[in-house]
């Protein structure tokens, strides 16, 4: 996590408050510096590949049946070289695609695929893709650029419809943006290859900003899941290094790629614990999951599944999926897949026993109709990249009431698009009644409130946490409680208890919550020796300034931070770590590079601005806040922070403009109204100051600070009775407010 330091600045009468503090944990934008007019000819994949390691062909002699099942699967074809046999049809006949100011020409020429791209009146650039991601329902072509970069082209080919389409829809991304296909956001080496290749080594060199990426095989081959097993290949009947993994290990092997995650280590070893290699993305920040846990953005299945009742009961990936063909073991289209457990009460190993379900009675839909299919109600699909339909693996119950309350989609209205939400609520109440008023509903409400920043959400979150049986949800609830009430004693107590939870995700959450409080953070020394890397790394990051330079903890943390130095978020994270350790010049250099790599990220500019303000360069901080606010025109907080920075630099005209912009963007922004009122009072515009401060007190009547400021302005306006009333209100709210008591004495009254 990137944690922004609290920066306080005061200038004159303006109470500048806090520039900003909190968690910076998103995958942030970066920008690629551009590409040559014609892409170079790097070493072809066959030459670049690592020259060692067991390959699929080596396994084929003994495992012919499995090899055949695998060879045409999505795993086998996850990444491959461009060939005339498979790819010429996509480029021949040629295709012309226009979107906004971009024009792409796609053709097959000189025995290969050719892409020519032009923006506006600029000269066209030519690219020659040499690899392909995926096989169906879409194929994305990989283009080699300079310095070992491979980039994923934004136009994808639909082999079923035999047509091209843009995976970003109508976004019309531009060169120089992080998310443009030539930018770091679409870089294959960093963001695609580790799940589409076998034996990948990214080999990024920060000094030259180059990749020397290698791999043993394209696609997901045998050793990517089973490990190298060199001894087994040499003496196959001995089975010396062919372990039988338990259910958790097998499932976590799938999760390495079938989850939205952050890499913790560069070299992945099949069979090792997931949390020693990855950090799972949880439903903490909005955008990836809806508050009830349904998938919103693509999560690649495991994140939803691990929070499901199915997973908690003992169901694993392999109960439903054949790992070699990639197909389901039984057809879902007849309910046979689900009824393998729900027709008989389950199978050995499931706890609790699966409830026996009659699909017609349970669904209230006739056999053969979509509503009769288990997956349509409990695993609704969402299209990603325009045409890739993926099913939700959370197995949640449709709840139209949450649609009405929180805007969460429900399976009923996904199908019955011609019906209202109230119609779906009535049907659900009629069929299921109080059964829907369950934990899922209470949890969604608490999560939604916390995601909106409601500090009152901490209490219901902690109440749910107390008896939450699913570890991934426990981690989520604790992190959200820490976000909305980071210093609340009850939250810190819950985090302290969770430090000894059996699950590493929960222990990781406990470390993160504890690290936000100075006293609790100092108690994290034991977590430096946790058996799981995820927890250790969080403790190491929290205690980074205290780690000895040559300690194992420092080396482990530095190796982890170096993994993402090819992305602007990684540069920013290292920069903040250096700043916390007192290395300001180096830290600012990394933050500057992050902004250079993604000039269009408000979050990165905000992070740099905070660091510049902390270094005392308030004018530069204000410039970064201004740019961030311009890039996020609906964000009132950024405009407010720009005002604070301008005030710290004594740039009063810009200060006022920023505060006014903040209240324009959010008329209920009480702190912005308060600071605007103070500034107006300082510049002797007392009637306008009074109006601004009245607005602040109306928005937050319980703020003694606001009432006292208004009292002082009213006193200067010679409105003694109104000033006395505001001063008395201040003392009612805060009996020990000495300045308000002094003002009352000056007004000839006492309290």
WOHU-V810196 format. One record per backbone hydrogen bond with DSSP energy under -1.0 kcal/mol. CO is the residue of the C=O (numbers start at 1). NH is the residue of the N-H. Records with the same first field share a line. If there is no record, write none. Layout:
# WOHU-V810196
CO=NH + NH
This chain:
# WOHU-V810196
2=24
7=19
11=14
14=11 + 16
22=4
24=2
37=126
44=47 + 48
45=49
56=60
59=63
63=67
64=68
65=69
66=70
67=71
70=73
73=77
75=78 + 220
78=134
80=132
83=87
84=88
87=90
88=91 + 92
95=106
97=104
99=102
101=120
102=99
103=118
104=97
105=116
106=95
107=114
109=112
112=109
114=107
115=127
116=105
117=125
118=103
119=122
125=117
126=39
127=115
130=82
131=142
132=80
133=140
139=157
140=133
141=153
142=130 + 131
143=151
146=149
147=211
149=145
150=188
151=143
154=167
156=165
157=139
158=162 + 163
163=158
165=156
166=169
168=171
174=177
177=180
178=185
180=183
183=186
184=187
186=152
187=191
188=192 + 193
192=195
193=197
196=219
198=216 + 217
201=214
203=212
205=209 + 210
210=205
214=201
215=50
217=198
222=225 + 226
223=227
229=233
230=234
231=235
235=238
239=242
246=250
247=251
248=252
249=253
250=254
251=255
254=257 + 258
258=302
260=281
262=279
269=272
273=276
274=277 + 278
275=534
277=264
279=262
282=284
288=296 + 297
290=293
294=290
300=302
301=305
302=306
305=308
308=312
309=313
310=315
311=314
313=351
316=319
317=320 + 321
320=329
322=326
327=322
331=337
332=335
335=339
338=341 + 342
339=343
341=345 + 346
342=357
347=350
358=362
359=363
360=364
366=369
369=372
370=373
373=377
374=378
375=379
380=392
382=390
384=388
385=387
388=384
390=382
399=402
400=404
401=405
402=406 + 408
403=407
410=414
411=415
412=416
415=417
416=419
420=424
421=425
422=426
423=427
424=428
425=429
426=430
427=431
428=432
432=435
433=436
434=437
436=438
438=441 + 442
439=443
440=444
441=445
442=446
443=447
444=448
445=449
446=450
447=451
448=452
449=454
450=453
454=457
455=458
457=461
458=462
459=463
460=464
461=465
462=466
465=468
470=474
471=475
472=476
473=477
474=478
475=479
476=480
477=481
478=482
479=483
480=484
481=485
485=488
488=492
489=493
490=494
491=495
492=496
493=497
494=498
497=500
498=501
503=507
504=508
505=509
506=510
507=511
508=512
509=513
510=514
511=515
513=516
514=517
517=521
518=522
520=523
521=524
525=528
526=529
527=530
532=536
533=537
534=538
535=539
536=540
537=541
538=542
539=543
543=546
544=547
548=551
551=555
552=556
553=557
554=558
555=559
556=560
557=561
558=562
562=565
564=567
567=571
568=572
569=573
570=574
571=575
572=576
573=577
574=578
575=579
576=580
577=581
578=583
579=582
582=584
583=587
584=588
585=589
586=590
587=591
588=592
589=593
590=594
591=595
592=596
593=597
594=598
597=31
598=601
601=605
602=606
603=607
604=608
605=609
606=610
607=611
608=612
609=613
610=614
611=615
612=617
613=616
616=618
617=621
618=622
619=623
620=624
621=625
622=626
623=627
624=628
625=629
626=630
627=631
628=632
632=635
635=639
636=640
637=641
638=642
639=643
640=644
641=645
642=646
643=647
644=648
645=649
646=651
647=650
650=652
651=655
652=656
653=657
654=658
655=659
656=660
657=661
658=662
659=663
660=664
661=665
662=666
666=669
668=670
669=673
670=674
671=675
672=676
673=677
674=678
675=679
676=680
677=681
678=682
679=683
680=685
681=684
685=689
686=690
687=691
688=692
689=693
690=694
691=695
692=696
693=697
694=698
695=699
696=700
700=703
703=707
704=708
705=709
706=710
707=711
708=712
709=713
710=714
711=715
712=716
713=717
714=719
715=718
718=720
719=723
720=724
721=725
722=726
723=727
724=728
725=729
726=730
727=731
728=732
729=733
730=734
734=737
736=738
737=741
738=742
739=743
740=744
741=745
742=746
743=747
744=749
745=748
